[in-house]
Amino acid sequence: MLEVRGLQVSYGDVQAVFDVSLDVAEGEIVTLVGSNGAGKTTTLRAIAGLRHAGGGEIKFEGRSLLSTLGSARAELGIGLVPEGRELWPQLTVEENLRLGAYSRRARPHVAASLRHVFDLFPRLDERRRQLSGSLSGGEQQMCAIGRALMARPRLLMLDEPSLGLSPKLVDQVFATIRQLHQDGLTVLLVEQNLNAALEIADRGYVVETGRVKIHGTSAELLANPEIRASYLGV
Protein backbone atom coordinates (compact mmCIF):
# COMPACT_ATOMS: atom_id res chain seq x y z
CA MET A 1 0.00 0.00 0.00
CA LEU A 2 2.70 2.50 1.04
CA GLU A 3 6.28 2.53 -0.24
CA VAL A 4 8.91 5.01 0.92
CA ARG A 5 12.35 4.88 -0.67
CA GLY A 6 15.38 6.97 0.26
CA LEU A 7 13.31 9.76 1.80
CA GLN A 8 15.17 12.99 2.58
CA VAL A 9 13.60 15.95 4.39
CA SER A 10 15.15 19.19 5.62
CA TYR A 11 14.12 22.18 7.69
CA GLY A 12 15.97 24.98 5.95
CA ASP A 13 19.66 24.07 6.08
CA VAL A 14 19.13 21.37 8.69
CA GLN A 15 18.48 17.88 7.37
CA ALA A 16 16.18 15.83 9.61
CA VAL A 17 15.62 12.71 7.50
CA PHE A 18 18.53 11.34 5.48
CA ASP A 19 17.61 8.04 3.86
CA VAL A 20 14.44 6.46 5.22
CA SER A 21 12.89 3.53 3.39
CA LEU A 22 9.87 1.58 4.60
CA ASP A 23 6.86 -0.40 3.41
CA VAL A 24 3.35 -0.78 4.78
CA ALA A 25 1.22 -3.54 3.27
CA GLU A 26 -2.55 -3.35 3.30
CA GLY A 27 -3.94 -4.71 6.57
CA GLU A 28 -0.73 -4.27 8.57
CA ILE A 29 0.17 -2.30 11.65
CA VAL A 30 3.70 -0.99 11.17
CA THR A 31 5.47 1.14 13.76
CA LEU A 32 8.34 3.61 13.62
CA VAL A 33 10.10 3.73 16.97
CA GLY A 34 13.07 5.63 18.28
CA SER A 35 14.11 8.45 20.55
CA ASN A 36 12.79 11.99 20.42
CA GLY A 37 14.23 13.92 17.47
CA ALA A 38 15.05 10.81 15.45
CA GLY A 39 13.00 11.96 12.44
CA LYS A 40 9.87 9.89 12.96
CA THR A 41 7.41 12.80 13.00
CA THR A 42 9.09 14.42 9.99
CA THR A 43 8.72 11.15 8.07
CA LEU A 44 4.98 11.01 8.77
CA ARG A 45 4.48 14.65 7.85
CA ALA A 46 6.33 14.11 4.57
CA ILE A 47 4.09 11.14 3.75
CA ALA A 48 1.01 13.24 4.57
CA GLY A 49 2.26 16.09 2.38
CA LEU A 50 2.84 18.53 5.23
CA ARG A 51 6.62 18.62 4.67
CA HIS A 52 8.42 18.79 1.34
CA ALA A 53 10.48 15.73 0.43
CA GLY A 54 13.87 16.91 -0.79
CA GLY A 55 14.73 13.51 -2.20
CA GLY A 56 13.58 9.94 -2.51
CA GLU A 57 10.16 8.57 -3.39
CA ILE A 58 6.78 8.13 -1.69
CA LYS A 59 4.21 5.89 -3.35
CA PHE A 60 0.67 5.07 -2.26
CA GLU A 61 -0.87 2.09 -4.04
CA GLY A 62 1.76 2.41 -6.76
CA ARG A 63 1.18 6.13 -7.35
CA SER A 64 3.93 8.65 -6.69
CA LEU A 65 2.89 11.32 -4.19
CA LEU A 66 5.81 13.71 -4.64
CA SER A 67 3.79 16.18 -6.72
CA THR A 68 0.52 15.57 -4.83
CA LEU A 69 -0.73 18.17 -2.33
CA GLY A 70 -1.57 17.12 1.21
CA SER A 71 -5.28 17.74 0.64
CA ALA A 72 -5.21 15.43 -2.36
CA ARG A 73 -3.42 12.76 -0.34
CA ALA A 74 -6.31 12.86 2.14
CA GLU A 75 -8.65 12.33 -0.81
CA LEU A 76 -6.66 9.22 -1.69
CA GLY A 77 -7.25 7.83 1.81
CA ILE A 78 -4.22 8.88 3.87
CA GLY A 79 -5.13 10.17 7.34
CA LEU A 80 -2.87 11.64 10.03
CA VAL A 81 -3.39 12.04 13.77
CA PRO A 82 -0.67 14.63 14.51
CA GLU A 83 1.58 14.80 17.53
CA GLY A 84 0.02 17.13 20.09
CA ARG A 85 -3.49 16.53 18.64
CA GLU A 86 -3.73 20.03 17.01
CA LEU A 87 -7.44 20.45 17.72
CA TRP A 88 -9.23 23.77 17.31
CA PRO A 89 -9.69 24.56 21.03
CA GLN A 90 -12.45 27.16 20.59
CA LEU A 91 -14.59 24.76 18.55
CA THR A 92 -16.77 22.05 20.03
CA VAL A 93 -15.98 18.37 19.83
CA GLU A 94 -18.56 17.86 17.09
CA GLU A 95 -17.31 20.85 15.11
CA ASN A 96 -13.76 19.47 15.23
CA LEU A 97 -15.00 16.10 14.08
CA ARG A 98 -17.04 17.55 11.21
CA LEU A 99 -14.00 19.47 9.98
CA GLY A 100 -12.26 16.14 9.57
CA ALA A 101 -14.78 15.23 6.85
CA TYR A 102 -13.82 18.07 4.51
CA SER A 103 -12.75 15.88 1.59
CA ARG A 104 -15.07 15.03 -1.26
CA ARG A 105 -14.86 11.32 -0.47
CA ALA A 106 -15.87 11.95 3.16
CA ARG A 107 -18.55 14.65 2.92
CA PRO A 108 -21.40 12.36 1.78
CA HIS A 109 -20.84 10.11 4.82
CA VAL A 110 -20.68 12.65 7.67
CA ALA A 111 -23.65 11.27 9.62
CA ALA A 112 -22.47 7.66 9.38
CA SER A 113 -18.91 8.65 10.27
CA LEU A 114 -20.10 10.57 13.33
CA ARG A 115 -22.04 7.52 14.50
CA HIS A 116 -18.95 5.38 14.03
CA VAL A 117 -16.75 7.77 16.03
CA PHE A 118 -19.31 8.10 18.83
CA ASP A 119 -19.70 4.32 18.98
CA LEU A 120 -15.93 4.01 19.22
CA PHE A 121 -15.62 6.82 21.79
CA PRO A 122 -18.86 7.17 23.80
CA ARG A 123 -17.18 9.88 25.91
CA LEU A 124 -17.03 12.11 22.83
CA ASP A 125 -20.76 11.70 22.33
CA GLU A 126 -21.26 12.91 25.90
CA ARG A 127 -18.94 15.87 25.23
CA ARG A 128 -20.03 16.66 21.67
CA ARG A 129 -21.10 20.25 22.51
CA GLN A 130 -18.15 20.93 24.81
CA LEU A 131 -15.22 23.07 23.62
CA SER A 132 -12.36 20.77 22.69
CA GLY A 133 -9.89 22.98 24.55
CA SER A 134 -11.60 22.10 27.83
CA LEU A 135 -11.26 18.34 27.37
CA SER A 136 -8.82 16.18 29.31
CA GLY A 137 -5.70 14.95 27.54
CA GLY A 138 -7.21 11.54 26.92
CA GLU A 139 -10.43 13.02 25.58
CA GLN A 140 -8.48 15.30 23.26
CA GLN A 141 -6.60 12.30 21.89
CA MET A 142 -9.92 10.54 21.28
CA CYS A 143 -11.14 13.63 19.44
CA ALA A 144 -7.98 13.80 17.33
CA ILE A 145 -8.30 10.15 16.34
CA GLY A 146 -12.01 10.63 15.67
CA ARG A 147 -11.34 13.65 13.47
CA ALA A 148 -8.92 11.61 11.35
CA LEU A 149 -11.45 8.80 11.07
CA MET A 150 -14.06 11.26 9.78
CA ALA A 151 -11.99 11.49 6.58
CA ARG A 152 -12.60 7.74 6.08
CA PRO A 153 -8.90 6.89 5.63
CA ARG A 154 -7.57 3.62 4.30
CA LEU A 155 -4.16 4.27 5.85
CA LEU A 156 -4.23 5.86 9.31
CA MET A 157 -0.98 7.37 10.57
CA LEU A 158 -0.74 8.17 14.28
CA ASP A 159 2.06 10.30 15.70
CA GLU A 160 2.86 9.65 19.37
CA PRO A 161 -0.74 8.84 20.42
CA SER A 162 0.37 7.96 23.97
CA LEU A 163 2.21 11.24 24.56
CA GLY A 164 1.32 12.79 27.93
CA LEU A 165 -1.31 10.20 28.85
CA SER A 166 -1.61 8.15 32.02
CA PRO A 167 -0.81 4.41 31.78
CA LYS A 168 -4.53 3.57 31.91
CA LEU A 169 -5.32 5.92 29.02
CA VAL A 170 -2.33 4.63 27.07
CA ASP A 171 -3.82 1.15 27.32
CA GLN A 172 -7.16 2.48 26.06
CA VAL A 173 -5.55 4.23 23.10
CA PHE A 174 -3.65 1.12 22.04
CA ALA A 175 -6.78 -1.00 22.48
CA THR A 176 -8.56 1.42 20.13
CA ILE A 177 -5.79 1.13 17.54
CA ARG A 178 -6.01 -2.65 17.77
CA GLN A 179 -9.80 -2.47 17.27
CA LEU A 180 -9.47 -0.20 14.23
CA HIS A 181 -6.98 -2.63 12.76
CA GLN A 182 -9.32 -5.55 13.37
CA ASP A 183 -12.01 -3.56 11.56
CA GLY A 184 -9.77 -3.47 8.47
CA LEU A 185 -7.76 -0.26 8.80
CA THR A 186 -4.08 -0.20 7.84
CA VAL A 187 -1.99 1.64 10.44
CA LEU A 188 1.41 3.37 10.48
CA LEU A 189 2.27 4.25 14.06
CA VAL A 190 5.01 6.52 15.40
CA GLU A 191 5.70 5.89 19.07
CA GLN A 192 8.48 6.34 21.64
CA ASN A 193 6.96 3.60 23.81
CA LEU A 194 8.64 0.77 21.92
CA ASN A 195 7.25 -2.04 24.04
CA ALA A 196 3.62 -0.91 23.72
CA ALA A 197 3.98 -0.24 20.00
CA LEU A 198 5.57 -3.58 19.17
CA GLU A 199 2.95 -5.45 21.18
CA ILE A 200 0.30 -4.46 18.63
CA ALA A 201 2.40 -4.05 15.46
CA ASP A 202 3.21 -6.65 12.84
CA ARG A 203 6.56 -5.07 11.98
CA GLY A 204 8.71 -2.18 13.11
CA TYR A 205 11.45 0.19 11.99
CA VAL A 206 13.89 1.67 14.49
CA VAL A 207 14.84 5.21 13.42
CA GLU A 208 17.95 6.97 14.70
CA THR A 209 19.21 10.40 13.56
CA GLY A 210 17.07 10.38 10.44
CA ARG A 211 17.96 6.88 9.29
CA VAL A 212 16.46 3.41 9.70
CA LYS A 213 18.90 1.54 11.90
CA ILE A 214 17.14 -1.83 11.96
CA HIS A 215 13.80 -3.30 10.96
CA GLY A 216 12.00 -6.58 11.33
CA THR A 217 8.98 -8.28 12.79
CA SER A 218 7.85 -7.17 16.21
CA ALA A 219 9.04 -10.44 17.71
CA GLU A 220 12.50 -10.01 16.13
CA LEU A 221 12.87 -6.47 17.44
CA LEU A 222 11.68 -7.34 20.93
CA ALA A 223 14.18 -10.21 21.06
CA ASN A 224 17.09 -8.12 19.74
CA PRO A 225 19.59 -7.59 22.62
CA GLU A 226 20.73 -4.19 21.29
CA ILE A 227 17.14 -2.93 21.02
CA ARG A 228 16.27 -4.28 24.46
CA ALA A 229 19.29 -2.57 26.03
CA SER A 230 18.82 0.74 24.21
CA TYR A 231 15.05 1.17 24.43
CA LEU A 232 13.70 -1.23 27.05
CA GLY A 233 16.48 -0.94 29.62
CA VAL A 234 16.88 -4.71 29.94
N, C-alpha and C positions, 0 to 999 in steps of 0.2 A: 504493500500500500504506500509506504513512505520510504524513499531512498535519499540519503544525504551522503555526498561524496566530497571529501576534501574541502569542507566548509571553512571559509575564512571571514571573520568579521572584526571590524575595528571601530573604535570610538575616537574619531579624529586621528591623531598620530599614534594612538595606543591600540595595539592589536590585542583583542580579548580571546578570539578563537582562531587557532592556527591551522588545524588540519583534522577536523572532526568528520568521521564517516560513521553512519549507523543505518540500520534498517528496522522497520516496523511492519510486520506482516499483518494482514487483516485478522482480527480476532485475538491479537496478542495484547498483553500488558508488558511494555518495555520500560525500564527505568534508567535514568541518568543519575548517577550518584557521585558525590565528591564533596570536597570542602567548599566553604563559602569563597566566592571569587574565582572558581575554577573555569567558568565559562558556560555553565549549564543553562542559566537564564537567558544569556545572549543567544545560545543555540536555539532555544524555543522561540524567542522573539524573531529570529531570522526565519525560522520555518513559517511562523505566522505572518510574516511580511511586515513586522514592526521595526526591524533593523535591516539595513542593506547588507547583502552578502557581497563582500569584496572579491570573492573567488570561490571556486567549487561549484557544486550542483545540488539542487533540491528538486526532487521529483515526487509528485503525488499521483498514484495510479498511472505511472508512466509518463506523466505530463510535467515538463519543466515549469517551475514556479518563479524562476529568476526575474521574469518580466511581468509577473502577475501581482497586482496590488493586494494589500492585506484584505480589503473588503471583498475582492473577488475570490480570495482563498477561503474566506468564510462561506461564500456561495458554493464552493466546491465541497464543503463539509469538514473544514478544519476549524476546530474550536479551541480557545485558550482560556484557562483560568489563571490569571496573572498572579505573580507573587505580590502579597500585600492586598489582594482582593480588588482594589481600585473601583469600589462602588461609588455611586453618586450619593454622598451622605445626606443631602437635602431633599432627596427623592424617597418615596416610600419603597417598601420591599417590592410591591407589585409593579410599580413604575420601573424600578431597576430591571425586574424580570422581563417586562414587556420590551424594554429597549434591547434586550438580547435577541429579540426576534425581528431585527430590522431587515434581514436579507429577504430577497424575493422567495427563496425556497422555504423560509420559515414563516413568513407573514400569514399565509393561508391557514396555518395550524396553531395559531396563538392560543386559542381556548383549550385545545387538546394538550398542548405543551404545558400550559399552566396547571392543568389537572395532574399531569405526570409529575411535575416538580413538587406540587403540594402533596401528592401521594408519597413521594420520596422523602420529603421534608415537611411533616405535619406542622412543625414549629413555625415554618414560614407562612403557612396558611393562617395560623393564629396571629402572626405579626404582619400580615399583608398590607395593612394601612399605617404601619409604624415607619418612621423615618429610618432608613438603613444605617445612618450614622449613630443611632441610639442603640443598635443591636450589640449583643455580646460578640466577642471574637469568634466563637463557634458558630453563632447565627450568621455573622457576616460571611464566613467561609461557605456555609450552606447556600447563602444568597448568591455568592460569586459562582459556585458550581451550578446552581439553578439557572443563572443568567446565561452561562455558556450552553447549557442543555436546551435553552429556548431556541437557539440557532439550529437545533437538530443536527449536531455534528455526527460525522462518521468516524472521525479521529478526534479524540478529546485529549488535549495536552494540559497537564496540571503542574503548576510551578510552586513548589514548596507548600503543599496544602496543609501540612501539619504545623507550619511556622506559628509560634506563639500560643499554641493550644495546650490545654491540660492533657495529661495522658489519657483520660477517659474520652475526651473529645477527639484526640488523635485516633483512638480505636474506632470511634464512630465514623470518622472521615474515611479511614481505610476500608471499613466495612461497606460504606457507600460505594467506593471505587470498585470493590469486588462485586457488588450487586450490579452496577452499571456494566461491568465486563460480562457478567453472566447473562445480562439482557442483550448482549451482542455488540457492545461498544468497544472499539479498539482504543487503547490508552497508551499515551507516552507521558511518563511521570518523572518529574525532577524532584529530588528529595535528598536532604542531608541525612535523614534517619535511614541509614543503609539497611539496617536489620528489618525495620518495618516495611520498607519498599520491596526488598527482595523476598519477603514472605508472601507477597501477593503477585509479584512479577514473574513472567516466564523467563525473561532474559534481562541482563543489565550491562551497562557500559559505565566504567569508572573513568571520570574526567578529571584531569589534573592540568592546571596551567594552560587551559585551552586545547588540550589534546586528549584523545582517548588512550588511556594507559593500558587497560585490559578490558576484555568483554567475554561474556560467556553466559551459560544458563545461571539461574539464581542459585541452584545447588552448587555449581562449580565455584561461583564467587564467594558464597558463604563458607565453603570448605578451604578456600585459598588462604594459606597462613599469612601471607603479606597483607591481604585485605583485612583479615581478622585482626592483625596487630595494629594496622594503621587506622581502621575505622570502627572496629568493635572493641578495641582495648583488651583483647584476649589472645 
